[in-house]
Amino acid sequence: MECKEFPRLKEKIYFEELENGLHVYMLPKKGFNKSYATFTTKYGSIDNAFTPLNQSEMKHVPDGIAHFLEHKLFEKEDYDVFEKFSMHSGSSNAFTSFTRTAYLFSCTSDLKENLTTLVDFVQSPYFTEETVEKEKGIIAQEIKMYDDNPDFKAYFGIINNLFKAHPVKIDIVGTEESIDNITAELLYECYQTFYHPSNMLLFVIGDFDVEEILDLVRQNQASKDYQKADPIPREYPFEPETAIVKERSMEMEIQTAKVFLGIKDPVMNRSGKQLLKADLMTEIIFDLVFGSSSEYYESLLNDGLINDSFSYETTFEPTFGFSLVGGDTRFPDELTTSLRQKLESLSQVSFNEKEFKRIKNKKIGRFLSALNSVEFIANQFTQYAFNDIDLFAILDVLEEITIEDLTEMAKSYFIPERISAFKLLPKK
């Protein structure tokens, strides 16, 4: 077992790679009432082309299968997963993102029992053609629900403006047509490939004895038979550096229009500190320009172009990246023009040193405050770990970012050809 110390944050992370390849991380927090654990596979909605375990040819699977698999793992032949957690005061959930699928629980007692339940139910799949067909109807209803959600339509609308072929443009839940092609055999094939312990990470945080928890996990995994697995070959299509369309609009039964502008990041295969720094620098630029204390935000608000739905976000992953800004508006054309002009001007802007330091210190403060939340740490830790980044490295990377770094990032990032606009308009 290894121990990595972070003296400035007064934290210690314990780590061990088990014989079957599972990475186990533990963060003891003395005095905390709540414990939290995540069991996560590096498998998300974008992983629809890969070479299955013990095979040699690349295979394409139906869109939405990672999310479908997440649903099915909760269904067992002879017990109810949620009931088993509730017997020990545990609350369980799961989610699928573009790049990972996570299963989790929180509890205030019986950590060992809940941890055993978590690991065992994820590692004991039960699929039949009958239960798969039943699940198709349930997920079809979920797809229809998302189709009626304006925020969801606007989000994937702008992503589809930016990306031509990368599977990030495909809804995480898939389509009714794609999920109709899912079979129990396909689910087992994806499960055996992506749910091998060597492709997974177990993270536990709370007030516990590290040796006891690690010994529990060691024994649990030693009782299960896993053959050795090599890294999973995955394939992503070639993606142009520029946005696919400059602007697109769609009508929907809504009262107020939604406008989002997106910027496509063309840099592929970044990881580790390089990826983290690019993400943090872009966040700081957006905070400076579009944050609620910025002059530009105030001008948009005073002109009536935006309301409190206005927001922005950045997403940086090794095989794709993008940033979004926008919200509800009564004046979609005017807001689109204003946001585009502002984004295109950022490659030439001179950032204010005083404001930069204020924003950076604010981000540092928020990060330190978030470390009091076991949920924040557990969910963020895995995301960063899969990208070869240490969550606690955020503090050091934030502190070393300079205003010159921001200027260089802005010059290379805010290129007009990479910017696109999507407008979701009320039906006439």
Phi, psi and omega in degrees: 000134178259154176229125178247123184258144175234084188303321182296326181264356182055046180234150174228126176254129177255138186221143171211136171263119182284170183300328180277001176100352181294133175266122181246123178241138180226133178234097179288135179233096181301133175086354179281134181282328185260139171249153186213139179220144174233139176238109194234138174252143178279073186205114182228191186294337182281351185269065181255006175223115185200167174262114183297158179305133178066020175237169185240350183250144177294140182232141175254131182244163183299143176298141178091002185289328178297317178292320177300316180297321177303314178300313187291333182293340178281347182266123181239162183287323190229011175202162180258119184300312183296323179294323180295320176295316184296333178297338180240032176058031179257147178239122188245156177200180178200161175206154175241132177243190177299326192238354183205160173234126186238139174242137190211163172208159170231152180201161176249358177202171176055046180301316183299315181297316181292323179294320177297317178299315181302306184296319184291319184288327177290329183263018176225079182289148176217103180235137170229158180301324181295313181288330177293316179298321178296320181293329179302320179294321180294315182287329175300321176294323178295320178298317179296323179297316178294324180297334179267003183263113183299321180297319179296316180296321180291320181298308180283341174296313181289325178296322177291335173293326187275321190249137181269313188230338184299136183295356173298339181283349183269136178306138182301327181278352182082197177237166178300324180291317184290318182289340178293341181268002180279135178235166177299322180298316178296320179298316179297322180295315178294319180299310183297331180281309190266342181260019172291140182308329181291347177253014187232163181221130176251125181235129181232133179224140180152190179267098183208167175272121185300314181298320180296314182292317180295320179296322177300314181291319178304310182296319180300314183286328179294336181278356182246146186259114176234128175283157180296140181231138176276166175305144186278120174291125179237151183231131175234137185291159176299138182232125177299157180284335184266163175293152184285319176227150181284322182201146178208149178226159180215146178258148182206159179285081179226162180272322185235138180292156174236136179233130174227135171250141182234151175238129182267130176268120185272353187280123181253157172065027170280149175204178176059215184298324180299316179293314181299316182295318178299318179297311182295320180296318179295320176301316181296318179300316179294323176298318181294318188271319188247359180297160185295347178260002183277155178297321183294318177301315180299320181293319177297319181293314181294328179278357178076017182278339181224169171225197185286002174278350182299132183205173176208158179204157175234143178227115180237120176229164183302327184253359177197163176195148177198162174230147181230147175212139179154197181164197179287147179203150173270350184229073187299319181294315181294318180293320178301313180298315183295314181294321179296314179299319181294313181298318181291336181280345188291339178290345181245002188283152172252117183281148180279123184300316182296316179293322178301313181295323180295314180295318181296316179295326178294318179295320177298316179299317180295321179295314180297321178294321182294337181290356174276355182255120179293327179296313180301310183298312184298314183287325180282326185303313183295317180303314180289320182299320179294339178257021178061039179233143174266127180309318184284355175283347181305319182300310182296318182293319177301315184293332184272351178292132180248167178293332176293323176299317180298316181300316179295319179297316181298320181298321184270344188261315188270071180262129185308322183290346180262001184257136179222158180236141175232130180240124174257113190248150175296142178296137180282000000 
